[in-house]
Amino acid sequence: MRIGIGFDAHSLTPGRRLVLGGVDIPFAKGLSGWSDADVLTHAIIDALLGAAALGDIGSHFPPGEPQYKDISSLVLLKRVREELAESGWQIENVDATIVAEQPKLGDFIDRMRQQLSQILGIAPSQVSVKASTSAQLGFVGRGEGIAVWAVAMIASVSD
């Protein structure tokens, strides 16, 4: 068994969709980034890659590369899941915390878990997504961006 941790943060900007865990969230601003800027999925990708010691999201999907412009992060997550499987790893569980002052995310958490579990090939009970605030502290507290911490556990299929 191995554990990995992932982190991502993106700034909020007008004129972009807000996508978290592959779910479109109605909000006046979206996250800035080269892909769809889905910070939840990005943090999970880094946690999975870290657990398998396979680098990070930037080394696998470099920003600035035309093929990744506005790509769904779920496509990237699927590729990571496939790479883990090819390397002899299975995903045991994922736990993530989204830190955002706005919008309120409670109504979207179950859809995020469903979407992520489907792409990861695991049961929704193996995917935990929580939402919190930063009590109006820092860039998140000022409504300038959203941050996510994620942890993933993987197991060797050869053991």
C-alpha positions as CSV (number, residue, x, y, z in Angstrom):
1,M,0.0,0.0,0.0
2,R,1.1,3.5,-0.7
3,I,-0.3,7.0,0.1
4,G,0.1,10.1,-1.9
5,I,-0.9,13.7,-1.3
6,G,-1.9,16.3,-3.9
7,F,-2.6,20.0,-3.8
8,D,-3.8,22.5,-6.4
9,A,-5.0,26.1,-6.4
10,H,-6.3,28.3,-9.2
11,S,-7.5,31.9,-9.2
12,L,-11.1,32.7,-9.9
13,T,-11.8,34.8,-13.0
14,P,-14.8,36.1,-14.9
15,G,-15.7,34.5,-18.2
16,R,-14.7,30.9,-17.3
17,R,-16.8,27.8,-16.3
18,L,-16.4,26.6,-12.8
19,V,-15.7,22.9,-13.0
20,L,-15.0,20.8,-9.9
21,G,-14.7,17.0,-10.0
22,G,-16.1,17.1,-13.6
23,V,-19.3,18.9,-12.4
24,D,-20.3,22.3,-13.8
25,I,-21.1,24.6,-10.9
26,P,-23.2,27.6,-11.6
27,F,-21.2,30.7,-10.5
28,A,-20.3,34.1,-11.8
29,K,-16.6,33.1,-12.1
30,G,-14.6,30.1,-13.1
31,L,-11.1,28.9,-12.5
32,S,-8.2,30.2,-14.5
33,G,-5.9,27.6,-16.2
34,W,-4.7,25.9,-19.4
35,S,-7.1,23.0,-19.1
36,D,-10.6,23.3,-17.6
37,A,-8.7,24.2,-14.4
38,D,-10.6,21.6,-12.3
39,V,-8.6,22.0,-9.1
40,L,-10.3,19.0,-7.4
41,T,-9.4,16.6,-10.2
42,H,-5.9,18.1,-10.5
43,A,-5.2,17.5,-6.7
44,I,-6.5,13.9,-7.0
45,I,-4.2,13.4,-10.1
46,D,-1.2,14.6,-8.1
47,A,-2.1,12.4,-5.1
48,L,-2.4,9.3,-7.3
49,L,0.8,10.1,-9.2
50,G,2.6,10.8,-5.9
51,A,1.5,7.5,-4.3
52,A,2.9,5.6,-7.3
53,A,6.1,7.8,-7.5
54,L,5.2,8.7,-11.1
55,G,5.9,12.4,-11.0
56,D,3.3,15.1,-11.0
57,I,0.5,16.5,-13.2
58,G,2.8,19.1,-14.8
59,S,5.3,16.5,-16.0
60,H,2.5,14.4,-17.5
61,F,0.3,17.1,-19.0
62,P,2.5,20.3,-19.3
63,P,0.6,23.6,-19.4
64,G,1.1,25.4,-22.7
65,E,0.9,22.2,-24.8
66,P,-1.9,22.7,-27.4
67,Q,-3.4,19.2,-26.9
68,Y,-4.3,20.1,-23.3
69,K,-5.9,23.5,-24.0
70,D,-9.4,23.5,-22.3
71,I,-9.3,19.7,-22.0
72,S,-11.5,18.1,-19.5
73,S,-9.5,17.1,-16.4
74,L,-11.5,13.9,-16.3
75,V,-9.8,12.8,-19.5
76,L,-6.4,13.4,-17.7
77,L,-7.6,11.5,-14.6
78,K,-8.6,8.6,-16.8
79,R,-5.1,8.5,-18.4
80,V,-3.5,8.6,-14.9
81,R,-5.8,5.7,-13.8
82,E,-4.7,3.7,-16.9
83,E,-1.0,4.5,-16.2
84,L,-1.3,3.3,-12.6
85,A,-2.9,0.1,-13.8
86,E,-0.2,-0.4,-16.3
87,S,2.4,0.1,-13.5
88,G,0.7,-2.5,-11.4
89,W,-1.4,-0.3,-9.0
90,Q,-5.0,-0.3,-8.1
91,I,-6.8,2.7,-6.5
92,E,-8.1,1.9,-3.0
93,N,-9.5,5.3,-2.1
94,V,-9.4,9.0,-2.5
95,D,-10.2,11.8,0.0
96,A,-10.2,15.4,-1.0
97,T,-11.1,18.8,0.7
98,I,-12.1,21.7,-1.5
99,V,-11.5,25.1,0.2
100,A,-13.7,27.9,-1.2
101,E,-15.6,30.8,0.4
102,Q,-18.1,30.8,-2.5
103,P,-20.0,29.2,-4.1
104,K,-21.5,26.8,-1.5
105,L,-20.8,23.3,-2.8
106,G,-22.8,21.0,-0.6
107,D,-25.5,20.3,-3.3
108,F,-22.8,19.2,-5.8
109,I,-20.7,16.9,-3.7
110,D,-22.6,13.7,-4.5
111,R,-22.4,14.3,-8.2
112,M,-18.6,15.0,-7.9
113,R,-18.2,11.7,-6.0
114,Q,-20.2,9.8,-8.7
115,Q,-18.3,11.4,-11.5
116,L,-14.9,10.8,-10.0
117,S,-15.6,7.2,-8.9
118,Q,-16.8,6.4,-12.4
119,I,-13.6,7.7,-14.0
120,L,-11.4,6.0,-11.3
121,G,-13.2,2.7,-11.7
122,I,-14.0,2.5,-8.0
123,A,-17.1,2.7,-5.9
124,P,-18.5,6.0,-4.8
125,S,-17.9,4.8,-1.2
126,Q,-14.2,4.9,-2.0
127,V,-14.3,8.6,-3.0
128,S,-14.7,11.3,-0.3
129,V,-15.1,14.9,-1.3
130,K,-15.6,17.6,1.4
131,A,-16.0,21.3,1.2
132,S,-14.7,23.9,3.6
133,T,-13.9,27.6,3.9
134,S,-10.8,29.4,5.0
135,A,-12.8,31.6,7.4
136,Q,-12.2,34.5,5.2
137,L,-8.4,34.2,5.5
138,G,-5.9,34.4,2.6
139,F,-6.6,34.4,-1.2
140,V,-9.4,31.8,-0.7
141,G,-11.0,33.8,2.0
142,R,-10.9,36.9,-0.2
143,G,-12.7,35.0,-2.9
144,E,-9.7,35.2,-5.2
145,G,-9.4,31.4,-5.8
146,I,-10.1,27.9,-4.8
147,A,-7.7,25.3,-3.3
148,V,-7.9,21.6,-2.9
149,W,-5.9,19.0,-0.8
150,A,-6.3,15.4,-1.7
151,V,-4.9,12.1,-0.4
152,A,-5.0,8.8,-2.3
153,M,-4.2,5.2,-1.3
154,I,-3.1,2.7,-3.9
155,A,-2.2,-1.0,-3.6
156,S,0.1,-3.2,-5.7
157,V,-1.9,-5.7,-7.7
158,S,1.2,-8.0,-7.8
159,D,1.4,-8.5,-4.0
